[in-house]
Amino acid sequence: MNKKKIATVEDVRLMVDTFYEEVRKDALLGPIFNQVIQDRWPEHLEKMYRFWQTVLLQEHTYKGSPFAPHARLPLQAVHFERWKLLFFTTLDGLFDGEKEEEAKFRASKMAEMFQLKIAFIQQHT
């Protein structure tokens, strides 16, 4: 299969939809995401399209704080590792190129920051 570059909002939607389809089925992450999001998946996916469209395509459609909704979730290092594995596997299966690498870099940095902040909150509450 010839992989494509991430260049359009349709590519971003494909990335997000494919990734979260895997998250929802995942034995470790699925129960957490499904419990928190419940029947609001379309709303969550729309937010993720805007977030990644802003990050990867420099089309500023996302407003908000990505960390806040995650602050009190019962997440540990193992959850972030699985999240990155699923995200990287999704990217590797669909895309190649500079934007794919940027998405991996940004996801890694975001996971690192979220993990540190959540650990701090868990230690101080």
N, C-alpha and C positions, 0 to 999 in steps of 0.2 A: 504494500500500500504506500502510495506517495503521500507523505505528510505535508501539511500546509503550514504556512506562517500564521501567527496571530496578527490579523490586520484589521478586522472589522468587529463591530458589535455582535454580529452573528457568530463569529469565532469565539468571542468571550462567552456568549450564551451557551454555545456547545461545550466549552470547557467547564463552566459552572454547572450546567445540567448534568453532564456526565460525572463530574466529581461528586456532586451531592446525591446522585443516584447510588453511587458506591457507598457513601457515608451512611445513607439511610439503611442500607442492607448490612452494614458492618456490625459484627457482634459486639465490638468494644464501643464504637462511637454512636452507632444507630440508636440505642436506647436513650442516650443523653440528649442527642439532637431531637429525636422524635418526641421525647417528653417535654422539652422546653418549647419547641416550635409548634407541636401538635398539628392543628389544621391550618396553620399560617405559612405553609411552605411556599405558596406562590409569592407572598409578600417578602419572605426571606430571600427567595431566589432573585426577585427584582432588585432588592438591595445589593445582593452580591454582584449582579450584572453591572449596576452603577459603580460599585466599588472598583471592580477590576477594569471597567471601561476607563475610569479615571486614572488608575494606576498604570495600565499598560498602553492605553491609546491616547492619553493626555486629553481626553474629552471629559471635562469637569462636570460630571453628572451626580457625583456622590457628595452628600453633606452628612456630617455626623461624626461620631466617635466610634471607631470599630471595637475598641476595647470594652466599653461600658457594658454591653449585653453579656459579656463573658466573665465579668469580674467575680461573680459569686458561684460559678459553676464548679462542680466537684472534679476538677481536672488535675491530672498528674502528668509527669514526663511521658509516661507510656501513651497517653492520649495524644499528645503533641507529635510523638514519633509516628503513630499510626496515621494521624491527619496528614503529615508530610508525605508518608509513604503513598497514601491514596492519591494525594494531589500530584506528586511527581509521576506516579504511574499513569494517571490520567493524561498529564501533559505529554509524557513520552509516547503514549499510544496514539495521540492525535496530531501533535505539532512538532516542529523543529524550528530552529532559528533563534535570533536574538531575543525576541519577546518571550519565547518559552523559557529561556535562561533567566530573563529578568523576572518572570513570574516565580520561578523556583527561588531565586535570591530573595525576592520580596516576601514570599511565604515563609522562608526560613527565618528571616529577621523578625517577622511578625510573630511567628510561633515562639521564638526566643524571648521576645519582649512580653508577650502574653503570659508565658510560663513564669517568668520572673515576677511579674506583677501579681499574678494569682497566688504564687507561693508566698509572697510578702503579705497579701491580704489574709491568707489562711493562717499564717503564723501570728498575726496581730489581731485576731478576732476570737 
